[in-house]
Amino acid sequence: MKRMHAVLAALSCIALAACSGDDAPSAPQGPVDAGTRDSADGAGQGLAAYVGKYPFDEVDGATWEKNQQVIDGVQSTVTDPAIAKRVLDYTGPAAPIAMIDGMVVAGVCEAHDCSDHNWEIFIDPANGATQVCYHDQARTPGRSIWFLPGGKREERDGACAIK
């Protein structure tokens, strides 16, 4: 798990060129276990077609946050309407979307406040199962809120992987 977050943090640092260089904190009991990366071939694969692109890049005419499967997944999983709106209406820096252990993962953060306010969306493209990590240092210092399928919500140590 730590390795997966370190990989995403490294990608985020490269993409954003704004990281301090420290390792991303791990999220215990995260949605994926091993941090292996799968590949995708491009359009025609649903959410997998976004892999390697940024959330603001269009695939078949829709950006990540405007994709109906992403909207449905976030709205059905995130039980706090303000957080769901924020996650789907971002304006900050983003890492390239990745495929990790069969889950399509998109991470975004608030411009000029990436370490303290960031979030990630994990979606299983086969069945739409969605998990959202939301970190707001002012709201939950040192912890993130994880929204899980079935309306479950829990707090975990650390920020989401993007910085």
N, C-alpha and C positions, 0 to 999 in steps of 0.2 A: 504494500500500500504506500509506504513512504517513497519507494522508487517511482511509482506512478505519479505521485504528486511532484516529485523532484523533476521528472521528465516534463510534465506540464508547466512547471514553474520555469524551467529552462527555456521551453518554447515561448512562454510568455515574455521572458526577459529579452529574448532575441527579437520577438515581434514588437515589443514596446520600447526597448532600449531605455528602460526607466527603472530597473530593479536595483536594489541595493546589493545583491549578490548573495544574500543569505538563503538557506534552504527553505523551501515551502514547508509549513507544518503539515504533519499527516493528519488525516481525519480517521480516527479509529472506527472500525466497523463500516467503512465506506462501501459504496455500491459495487466496486470491483476489487478483486483480490490480488492479481499478480502484476498488473501494469504492462501486460503484453499489448502490442499494437497490431491491429488487423489492417488490411488494405481495402480500398474501394476503387472501382474502375471509372466512376463518373456518373453521368446522368442516367436516368432510368432505374436507379436503385433506391428511390425514396430518400429517406434521410441520409443514407450512406453517400449520396451524391454530394453532400455538403462537406464531407471529409477533405481536409486540406485547404478549404476555403475559409474566409472570415465570415462571421455572422452577418455582416452587412453586404456580402456578395450574393447575387441572385442565382438561384438554380431554378430552371423552368419558370422564370418570372417572379419568384418569391424569395425574399431574404429569409434567413433562419427564423426570426421572430414573427414573420408574417406567414410562415408555413402552418397550415391548419393542424397538422399532427403535433407540432410544437405547441401551438396555442391550446389545443385540447388537453395535451399532457400537462402543461403547467397549470391551467385552470382547474383541472380535476385533481391535481396533487397538492398545490399550494393552498392552504386553508386560510391564509391571511390575504385579503384582496389587495391591500396596498403593496405587499411584496410581489404578488403575482403581476400587478401592473408594472412595477419597477423592473422586474425580470424580463417582461415582454416589451418594454418601451425604453431600452437602454440608449445611451448616447456616449458611452465611454469606450476606452480602449478594449480590445478583444484579442484573444489568442486564436490561432487557427483551430478550426473544429477538428477533433480527433476521433478515431474509432479505438476504443479501449475495452478489451474483453467483451466485444460484441455490443457495446453501448456507444452511441454517438454522443460526444461530450463537447459542449460549447461553454466557454468561460469568458466573462466580461467583468470589468471593474469600473468604478467611478473615476473619471478623469481627475488627476492631481490628488487622488486619495485611494489608490489601488490597494494598498496594504490594509486599510481600515474598512473598505467597503467593496466587496466583490461577491460574485455568485457564479455558480455553474449549473448547467442543466445536463442531466444524464438521461438519455432515452434509448430504450431497447427498440430498434427499428422493426423487429419482427412482430412485437405485440403492443407497442406504444407505452409500456410501463415506464413511468417517469419518476425521477428523483431530482430534487433541487437542493443544492447547498447554498445558503444565503448567509453571508458574514457582514455584520455591521458592528464594528468595534464599540461604538457608542451605546448600542442597544444590548449587546451580549459580549462584554469584554472578554477577549481570549477564547471565545467559543463561536460556533456557527450553528444556525438553525438548519436542520435537515428535514425536508418535507418528503415523505415516502408514500408509495402507493397505498391505497386504502385509507387515506386521511390521517396516517400516522405522522407524528411530528416529534422530533427529539433534538436535543442540543448535544454537540460534540466539541471536543477541544480543538482549537486552532481555526485558522481561516480556510476558505476554499483555496484550491491550488493556485489559481491565477493571482498575480501580484501586480 
